């Protein structure tokens, strides 16, 4: 989905390669809405295919390097979660207008954390969404890496630090899981939904008379 900004991974790839991090995009379909992932100029596709991507087709066996971003097509969800669990980092750059979030985390964001990957989320989301405890996600320590699309270097620096510090990485995995659980655990969310539904007042029908 475009609002998750998968193109950012391709844009970050040259910087990621410098710190020996392999870039992957999974679940990408070659639909009209995703063509800008493949071409620099949509009006001249014959001559503008991106040079730092590789489309992995039919689950072909490849030896990955850091020199390109690997693009995979649709996948079975459980297999996708399994693949995610083997990755050190997982990214979902979900971003909308500031008033459209509603303090929500996407299921995909939760899956990244639940799989044990270190989460990369969008800075704008973190700046405009609050945890259930009332604190902006941006102000919560040891949760996700918040990626500012205007400052990739800061994102890469934090990834590099975590990639080379096992103890710090394990601490981050634990803390991000606990923070996410406190925000959107089933027991919390469904209890709140039930209470709100139970306390919802029926709308009275109003009969109007036309003169």
Protein Blocks (a to p, Z undefined) as FASTA:
>chain_A
ZZlommlmmmmmmmmmmnopacddehiacbfklmmmmpmblklmmlmccfkbccdehhia
cdddfkbccddddddfklmmmmmmmpfbdcdfbdcdfklnoopacfklmmmmmnopacdd
dfklmmmcccfkopafklpghiaddddfklmklmmmmmmmmmmomklmmmmmmmmmmmmm
mmmgfklmmmmmmmmmmmpccddddddddZZ
